[in-house]
């Protein structure tokens, strides 16, 4: 089957059989997720290893991580459309697609995670304005709509669809007003990234998670925003680089990647300064005031290695690398630095979710550990498979990278 | 809403030195509130016990070992120092609320979406998620209480201080035209306790026993330092028991942070 007439003009793609095999692999992962989802919906959340101590599990970790990593969409959009960094138009489409995948994937996952999925809309209907989670629900949903609006023009630019005059003009007109959506997306994203952090900071009876703050916002509100906008551009760029490695093509100039790296590194530095200050205050002032010593927080298997992994390997190290001009010149070390940055933010979300719940608050309670079941892994893998499928289809059939034809001249 | 602004504040004073750990309170609570028995009750981090009895010890070897029991219902926190009730403020669907008139933290299972954020917020582990459909074997549905709706899978439930009994007492007071008396509204666990360790009433009402009991120099609450402002007081003359009600740094004196006795 020849699908070349659907490929972006002036580009080549791998053979349909290779693409089909890759899709088959992704669909197998998605099948695992579907079986897991069916079991969780039919038999209940007893199919997981969550319990009344670990009320949140791997799904919330993955949710928070992919939403943070998906922040590349709004922040790249903000820099491109609002701050007018024109060179970022070469990566903005990829950022939007990745953002769309992350947010829609997270919402699908949450649909399985809540005990009564059919009542998911109660959060809108019976909204509790005091709850950070209410704000998250509203902003994630509305931002997903913004992402869809940003994604639609790209879909309409498919070589065949774009031949329909009405759709061509519709896509063009959407493009011209994209600044409005980019600004809306920035506003919404800032708030829900913050509210996700706020969700933990407001747990004032959970000493590991609790933080002071300003007005109604705990410090975690601001730290989550900063860590997301520091990691988001790194994630977007590393996905582009991995796509380049897999396809053997150059999709953006290295200058674009270096700019994303510089933005990421600078924001990461800003984040780390505040995060380290927050950690020191939390460990040496706030925790003793609650009658605890930080050693209570770090018990096997959640030892201090988590702190080193999060702030050292996933924080200070990528920060140094990303801020070093020589490193940014090197393709492979740049990719490593960006992946480490993504690892750091993922670890932060893991720690804030799992370790917060593992630490006993009542002195006569036990310290529990948690390991997900295959059903929980299945659904997590399903979100990744979903991302692979959407991004692969988008890359194959849509003009995602404006510089691709120039950087990879073909004889056709 | 702080406790001082409540018209009434129902609460308990539990005498830890009188509690024998018999578990009658837990059983009475389960029966009164239609708490089911799950397929695997050995899985204690998933089983539902609105009033759990914790056993603690003084950490000393035999023959100096001493034990005590902490019956732990929902603490019906009010929150203080600018905080709301920990669980109420986080629920996205307003499925739990604190009634400022009674100080009772309610739970509306039919509105709960099962996100479990409240479970994560509660440091007392007083909130339980229904991980399973509760099996009611043939005939076991007959003794179900008609006053409390059984819960479905996928929602959170917890102790309500037998709120249906409060409603019944209110109805009685309304029809009789007399004020609701202390003994008109008592929780099932209070009635079931054979050693009289649990006393229930309005903490704000000087005519109720709890009003006086909570002023005992030996009264304390669980995790006072977190400022949850709970409605459940404990009493114990043993210092090592009082010390286990909260977290202390090694070498930190109990009296320094002890805030029991007043609310």
HADDOCK unambig.tbl for C-alpha pairs under 7 A between the chains (distance, minus, plus):
assign (segid A and resid 44 and name CA) (segid B and resid 131 and name CA) 6.59 0.50 0.50
assign (segid A and resid 44 and name CA) (segid B and resid 132 and name CA) 6.49 0.50 0.50
assign (segid A and resid 45 and name CA) (segid B and resid 131 and name CA) 5.66 0.50 0.50
assign (segid A and resid 46 and name CA) (segid B and resid 131 and name CA) 5.07 0.50 0.50
assign (segid A and resid 46 and name CA) (segid B and resid 132 and name CA) 6.19 0.50 0.50
assign (segid A and resid 51 and name CA) (segid B and resid 45 and name CA) 5.84 0.50 0.50
assign (segid A and resid 51 and name CA) (segid B and resid 46 and name CA) 5.45 0.50 0.50
assign (segid A and resid 52 and name CA) (segid B and resid 45 and name CA) 5.63 0.50 0.50
assign (segid A and resid 52 and name CA) (segid B and resid 46 and name CA) 5.79 0.50 0.50
assign (segid A and resid 52 and name CA) (segid B and resid 119 and name CA) 6.82 0.50 0.50
assign (segid A and resid 52 and name CA) (segid B and resid 128 and name CA) 6.09 0.50 0.50
assign (segid A and resid 52 and name CA) (segid B and resid 129 and name CA) 6.44 0.50 0.50
assign (segid A and resid 53 and name CA) (segid B and resid 45 and name CA) 6.66 0.50 0.50
assign (segid A and resid 55 and name CA) (segid B and resid 116 and name CA) 5.76 0.50 0.50
assign (segid A and resid 55 and name CA) (segid B and resid 119 and name CA) 6.25 0.50 0.50
assign (segid A and resid 55 and name CA) (segid B and resid 120 and name CA) 5.85 0.50 0.50
assign (segid A and resid 114 and name CA) (segid B and resid 113 and name CA) 6.34 0.50 0.50
assign (segid A and resid 114 and name CA) (segid B and resid 114 and name CA) 4.96 0.50 0.50
assign (segid A and resid 114 and name CA) (segid B and resid 115 and name CA) 4.70 0.50 0.50
assign (segid A and resid 115 and name CA) (segid B and resid 113 and name CA) 6.15 0.50 0.50
assign (segid A and resid 115 and name CA) (segid B and resid 114 and name CA) 4.12 0.50 0.50
assign (segid A and resid 115 and name CA) (segid B and resid 115 and name CA) 6.41 0.50 0.50
assign (segid A and resid 115 and name CA) (segid B and resid 154 and name CA) 3.77 0.50 0.50
assign (segid A and resid 115 and name CA) (segid B and resid 155 and name CA) 6.08 0.50 0.50
assign (segid A and resid 116 and name CA) (segid B and resid 113 and name CA) 4.94 0.50 0.50
assign (segid A and resid 116 and name CA) (segid B and resid 114 and name CA) 5.57 0.50 0.50
assign (segid A and resid 116 and name CA) (segid B and resid 154 and name CA) 5.48 0.50 0.50
assign (segid A and resid 116 and name CA) (segid B and resid 155 and name CA) 6.98 0.50 0.50
assign (segid A and resid 117 and name CA) (segid B and resid 113 and name CA) 6.90 0.50 0.50
assign (segid A and resid 119 and name CA) (segid B and resid 113 and name CA) 5.51 0.50 0.50
assign (segid A and resid 120 and name CA) (segid B and resid 113 and name CA) 6.08 0.50 0.50
assign (segid A and resid 122 and name CA) (segid B and resid 93 and name CA) 5.58 0.50 0.50
assign (segid A and resid 123 and name CA) (segid B and resid 92 and name CA) 5.35 0.50 0.50
assign (segid A and resid 123 and name CA) (segid B and resid 93 and name CA) 4.45 0.50 0.50
assign (segid A and resid 126 and name CA) (segid B and resid 93 and name CA) 4.98 0.50 0.50
assign (segid A and resid 126 and name CA) (segid B and resid 94 and name CA) 6.00 0.50 0.50
assign (segid A and resid 127 and name CA) (segid B and resid 92 and name CA) 5.84 0.50 0.50
assign (segid A and resid 127 and name CA) (segid B and resid 93 and name CA) 5.07 0.50 0.50
assign (segid A and resid 127 and name CA) (segid B and resid 94 and name CA) 6.39 0.50 0.50
assign (segid A and resid 128 and name CA) (segid B and resid 91 and name CA) 6.74 0.50 0.50
assign (segid A and resid 128 and name CA) (segid B and resid 92 and name CA) 5.12 0.50 0.50
assign (segid A and resid 128 and name CA) (segid B and resid 93 and name CA) 5.69 0.50 0.50
assign (segid A and resid 128 and name CA) (segid B and resid 94 and name CA) 5.19 0.50 0.50
assign (segid A and resid 130 and name CA) (segid B and resid 89 and name CA) 5.55 0.50 0.50
assign (segid A and resid 130 and name CA) (segid B and resid 90 and name CA) 6.81 0.50 0.50
assign (segid A and resid 131 and name CA) (segid B and resid 89 and name CA) 5.60 0.50 0.50
assign (segid A and resid 131 and name CA) (segid B and resid 90 and name CA) 4.40 0.50 0.50
assign (segid A and resid 131 and name CA) (segid B and resid 91 and name CA) 5.99 0.50 0.50
assign (segid A and resid 131 and name CA) (segid B and resid 92 and name CA) 5.42 0.50 0.50
assign (segid A and resid 132 and name CA) (segid B and resid 90 and name CA) 6.61 0.50 0.50
assign (segid A and resid 133 and name CA) (segid B and resid 90 and name CA) 6.93 0.50 0.50
assign (segid A and resid 133 and name CA) (segid B and resid 92 and name CA) 5.59 0.50 0.50
assign (segid A and resid 134 and name CA) (segid B and resid 92 and name CA) 4.69 0.50 0.50
assign (segid A and resid 203 and name CA) (segid B and resid 86 and name CA) 6.82 0.50 0.50
assign (segid A and resid 203 and name CA) (segid B and resid 121 and name CA) 5.51 0.50 0.50
assign (segid A and resid 205 and name CA) (segid B and resid 86 and name CA) 6.79 0.50 0.50
assign (segid A and resid 205 and name CA) (segid B and resid 121 and name CA) 6.72 0.50 0.50
assign (segid A and resid 205 and name CA) (segid B and resid 122 and name CA) 6.83 0.50 0.50
assign (segid A and resid 205 and name CA) (segid B and resid 123 and name CA) 5.76 0.50 0.50
assign (segid A and resid 205 and name CA) (segid B and resid 226 and name CA) 5.69 0.50 0.50
assign (segid A and resid 206 and name CA) (segid B and resid 121 and name CA) 6.78 0.50 0.50
assign (segid A and resid 206 and name CA) (segid B and resid 123 and name CA) 6.23 0.50 0.50
assign (segid A and resid 290 and name CA) (segid B and resid 225 and name CA) 5.95 0.50 0.50
assign (segid A and resid 290 and name CA) (segid B and resid 226 and name CA) 6.79 0.50 0.50
assign (segid A and resid 290 and name CA) (segid B and resid 247 and name CA) 6.88 0.50 0.50
assign (segid A and resid 291 and name CA) (segid B and resid 247 and name CA) 4.74 0.50 0.50
assign (segid A and resid 291 and name CA) (segid B and resid 248 and name CA) 4.13 0.50 0.50
assign (segid A and resid 291 and name CA) (segid B and resid 249 and name CA) 5.04 0.50 0.50
assign (segid A and resid 292 and name CA) (segid B and resid 247 and name CA) 6.09 0.50 0.50
assign (segid A and resid 292 and name CA) (segid B and resid 248 and name CA) 6.26 0.50 0.50
assign (segid A and resid 292 and name CA) (segid B and resid 249 and name CA) 5.77 0.50 0.50
assign (segid A and resid 293 and name CA) (segid B and resid 249 and name CA) 6.75 0.50 0.50
assign (segid A and resid 357 and name CA) (segid B and resid 120 and name CA) 6.75 0.50 0.50
assign (segid A and resid 361 and name CA) (segid B and resid 123 and name CA) 5.81 0.50 0.50
assign (segid A and resid 362 and name CA) (segid B and resid 123 and name CA) 6.93 0.50 0.50
assign (segid A and resid 362 and name CA) (segid B and resid 124 and name CA) 6.69 0.50 0.50
assign (segid A and resid 362 and name CA) (segid B and resid 246 and name CA) 6.73 0.50 0.50
assign (segid A and resid 363 and name CA) (segid B and resid 244 and name CA) 5.94 0.50 0.50
assign (segid A and resid 363 and name CA) (segid B and resid 245 and name CA) 6.84 0.50 0.50
assign (segid A and resid 363 and name CA) (segid B and resid 246 and name CA) 6.25 0.50 0.50
assign (segid A and resid 363 and name CA) (segid B and resid 247 and name CA) 5.96 0.50 0.50
assign (segid A and resid 364 and name CA) (segid B and resid 56 and name CA) 6.67 0.50 0.50
assign (segid A and resid 364 and name CA) (segid B and resid 244 and name CA) 6.86 0.50 0.50
